Each structure stands twice: as structure tokens, then as C-alpha cells.
Amino acid sequence: MKLSRELRDFSARIGHEFKRPELLIEALTHASLASSTRPDNQRLEFLGDRILGLVIAEALLAADRGATEGQLAPRYNSLVRKETCAEMAEKVDLGAALKLGRSEMMSGGRRKLALLGDAMEAVIAAVYLDAGFDVARDMILRLWKDRITTAKIDARDPKTMLQEWAQARGQKPPLYQEIGRSGPDHAPVFTITARLESGQEATAQAPSKRQAQQAAAAELLRNLEAGNG
């Protein structure tokens, strides 16, 4: 089985050439395009989530040998949560290779946090099944390297961090506004804007209001740090 040009390009971006191309195809196939002959990526997502968890736990133990379980747990959560997986997916432009049904594609599926995060976990599983744990671990550590280094900072709750940032500058707490909702009732996607009293704002999408608020806060913090707020 030969991969399309876009899938070959994606393989190059993650640094792995598949011996079993069908694994990559499955990992990048959303349920909206699945059929009896074309499985979706949900089973691989299940496996990839567990592989990612093991690699990240091992990396955190190695990075800070004096950390307690109470210190490690929030760092771990910050690195394996869906928002971080989606960030890694964006880093390798996974959205460009994602296989979606027409309705999902028309509703902006290539940019949806949940879809990108799920597919990133599925790709991890595909690499594991294709080449083994060591290769999958190397890919994860390569993509997550910077985030592991800053895990102590990233472990803090983005909404809390943004509120502290505002209060330290004499501003009122940030406001969060739902500006859109899409998708079916069983799988909604919320669009939330986080806005500071000074007028700086950022918008994000997620499958729950809480996740969307956290993602919007995190995006606004990144903009502020980069001087783009």
C-alpha cells in the first residue's frame, strides 16, 4: 500500500517512515469518514493515550529526581491533556493530513482541538505498532521536549495564571464569553473568548466550556508573553 503525497509529507514531519502504511491511514481517519472497510482512529487513540502516559511519566521522573508525587502529578496532567496533544499536532501540521467526512471538514474539523488531540494519540500508537516502543518514545520526547522542560510552569492552571497576571497589574479578573457552539449534541465544540479589562483577548475551541476557557486563557497568556497581546 502506498501513501499519498500528503501522508508521506506528514511521515517526514514526524520523522518516521511506516513499514505498514495502513496504520498511519487508520490513525488519521476520523469517525466521520470511517466505513466497514476503513476503520477510524478511536482504537489507536485508546492505545496511544496509554503509551504517551508512560513515556511522559518516565521523562518527568528522570527530569526531576527529587520531585514528590504531589509535584509530579500536575506536571504530568499538563503534558498529557488534550490541549497539549493538540498543540503537538499543530506543530507537525497534523490537520493537513487528517481524513474527515465532508460535514466535519466544512465545520472546521482540521482546527478542532479534540480532533487534533485524539489523532495525535492515534499517531503515537501507529508508530508504536509499526516500529516498537523505543521509536514511539523517541518521537514523543522529540515533540514534547520543550514542554517537558517547562512542565513546572505549565502545570499551573491557565485560568488561575491569567487571573494572577491581571490582578498583578491592577486589572479586573478576565471575562470568558461563549461566542459559538458547533457539532452535534453528543459531541459539541464550544468557542470561548478570554478577554482582559485592557482589551487583550484570545479565542479557543474545545469539547467542553471548561476546556475551552482553559485553552483560551492559555492562548492569551502565550500572546502576552510574546508581546502580541
C-alpha positions in Angstrom: 0.0 0.0 0.0 1.3 3.4 -1.0 0.8 6.6 0.9 -0.5 9.7 -0.7 1.9 12.7 -1.0 0.3 14.5 1.9 0.7 11.4 4.1 4.3 10.9 3.0 5.0 14.6 3.9 3.3 14.1 7.3 5.5 11.0 7.9 8.6 13.1 7.2 7.4 15.8 9.7 7.1 13.3 12.5 10.4 11.6 11.5 9.0 8.1 10.8 8.7 6.1 7.6 6.0 3.5 8.0 6.6 -0.1 7.1 2.8 -0.7 7.5 1.2 2.4 5.9 -2.3 1.2 6.8 -1.5 2.1 10.4 -1.0 5.7 9.6 -4.1 5.9 7.4 -6.1 4.5 10.3 -4.6 6.9 12.8 -5.6 9.9 10.7 -9.1 8.7 9.8 -11.8 10.4 11.8 -15.1 8.6 12.6 -16.9 10.9 10.2 -15.1 9.2 7.3 -14.9 5.6 8.6 -16.6 2.7 6.9 -16.7 -1.1 7.2 -13.5 -1.2 5.2 -11.9 1.9 6.6 -11.6 1.9 10.4 -11.5 5.1 12.4 -8.7 6.1 14.8 -10.6 5.6 18.1 -8.9 2.3 19.0 -5.5 3.6 18.2 -6.3 6.7 20.2 -7.0 4.5 23.2 -3.6 2.8 22.9 -1.7 6.0 22.2 -3.0 7.7 25.3 -1.5 4.9 27.4 1.8 5.0 25.6 2.0 8.7 25.9 1.3 8.5 29.6 4.1 6.0 30.3 6.7 8.0 28.3 5.8 11.3 30.0 5.8 9.8 33.5 9.2 8.2 32.8 10.5 11.5 31.4 9.3 13.6 34.4 10.9 11.2 36.9 14.2 11.5 35.0 13.9 15.3 34.7 13.4 15.9 38.5 14.6 13.1 40.7 13.7 15.0 43.8 10.1 15.7 42.9 7.3 14.2 45.0 4.3 12.5 43.6 2.3 15.6 44.5 4.6 17.8 42.4 4.8 15.4 39.5 1.0 14.8 39.1 0.0 18.3 37.9 3.1 18.4 35.6 2.0 15.0 34.2 -1.6 16.2 33.7 -0.4 19.3 31.9 1.6 17.3 29.4 -0.9 14.6 28.5 -4.1 16.7 28.4 -5.9 17.1 25.2 -4.8 20.7 24.7 -1.1 19.7 24.8 -1.7 16.8 22.4 -3.4 19.2 20.0 -0.5 21.6 20.3 1.9 18.9 19.3 -0.5 18.0 16.4 -0.3 21.6 15.2 3.5 21.6 15.5 3.6 18.8 12.8 0.6 20.2 10.9 -1.4 17.1 11.5 -4.6 18.8 10.5 -3.4 18.9 6.9 -3.3 15.1 6.8 -6.4 14.4 8.8 -9.1 12.4 6.9 -12.5 13.8 7.6 -16.1 13.4 6.3 -17.5 16.4 4.4 -19.6 17.8 7.2 -16.8 17.6 9.7 -14.4 19.2 7.2 -16.9 22.0 6.5 -17.3 22.8 10.2 -13.6 23.3 10.6 -12.6 19.9 11.9 -9.0 20.3 10.9 -8.6 23.0 13.6 -10.7 21.4 16.4 -8.7 20.8 19.5 -10.4 17.5 20.3 -9.9 16.0 16.9 -6.3 17.0 16.7 -5.5 15.7 20.2 -7.2 12.4 19.5 -5.4 12.0 16.2 -2.0 12.8 17.8 -2.5 10.0 20.3 -3.6 7.7 17.5 -0.4 8.5 15.5 1.7 7.6 18.6 0.0 4.2 18.7 0.5 3.7 15.0 4.3 4.4 15.3 4.4 2.0 18.3 2.7 -0.8 16.4 4.8 -0.1 13.3 8.2 0.1 14.9 8.1 -0.6 18.7 8.1 1.3 21.9 11.6 2.8 21.6 10.8 4.5 18.3 7.5 5.8 19.7 9.2 7.1 22.8 11.8 8.9 20.7 9.1 10.7 18.7 7.2 11.7 21.8 10.3 13.1 23.5 11.3 14.9 20.4 7.9 16.6 20.1 7.3 17.2 23.8 10.9 18.1 24.7 10.3 21.9 25.3 7.1 21.3 27.2 8.8 18.7 29.5 11.4 21.3 30.3 8.8 23.9 31.3 6.4 21.4 33.0 6.8 23.0 36.4 5.4 26.3 35.0 2.9 24.7 32.6 1.4 22.6 35.4 -0.3 25.7 36.8 -3.9 26.2 35.8 -4.1 28.7 32.8 -7.2 30.5 34.2 -5.6 31.0 37.6 -2.3 32.2 35.9 -4.2 34.7 33.8 -6.2 36.0 36.7 -3.0 36.4 38.7 -1.4 38.2 35.7 -4.4 40.6 35.6 -4.5 41.2 39.3 -0.8 42.0 39.5 -1.4 44.8 37.0 -4.4 46.2 38.8 -6.9 44.8 36.3 -10.2 43.1 37.0 -10.4 39.3 36.6 -10.7 38.1 32.9 -14.1 37.6 31.4 -15.0 34.5 29.4 -17.6 34.6 26.7 -19.1 31.8 24.7 -19.2 33.1 21.1 -20.1 29.9 19.3 -21.1 26.3 19.5 -21.0 23.7 16.7 -21.3 20.0 16.2 -24.0 17.5 17.2 -25.5 17.5 20.7 -23.5 14.4 21.6 -20.2 15.9 20.5 -20.4 19.7 20.8 -17.5 22.1 20.2 -17.5 25.3 22.2 -15.8 28.5 21.1 -14.8 30.8 24.0 -13.1 34.2 24.1 -11.0 35.2 27.1 -10.8 39.0 27.5 -8.9 41.3 29.8 -10.0 44.7 31.1 -7.2 46.2 28.9 -8.9 44.8 25.8 -6.4 42.0 25.1 -8.2 38.7 24.1 -7.8 35.3 22.7 -10.2 32.6 21.4 -10.1 28.8 21.6 -12.3 25.8 20.9 -12.8 22.6 22.9 -15.4 19.9 23.5 -16.4 21.5 26.9 -16.8 25.0 28.1 -14.3 24.4 30.9 -11.7 23.1 28.4 -12.4 26.0 26.0 -11.9 28.5 28.8 -8.6 27.0 29.8 -7.4 26.9 26.2 -8.4 30.5 25.6 -6.6 31.6 28.8 -3.5 29.6 27.8 -3.6 31.2 24.3 -3.9 34.7 25.8 -1.0 34.0 28.2 1.1 32.9 25.3 0.2 36.1 23.4 1.1 38.3 26.4 4.4 36.5 26.9 5.2 37.0 23.2 4.2 40.7 23.3 1.4 40.2 20.9 -1.4 40.9 23.4 
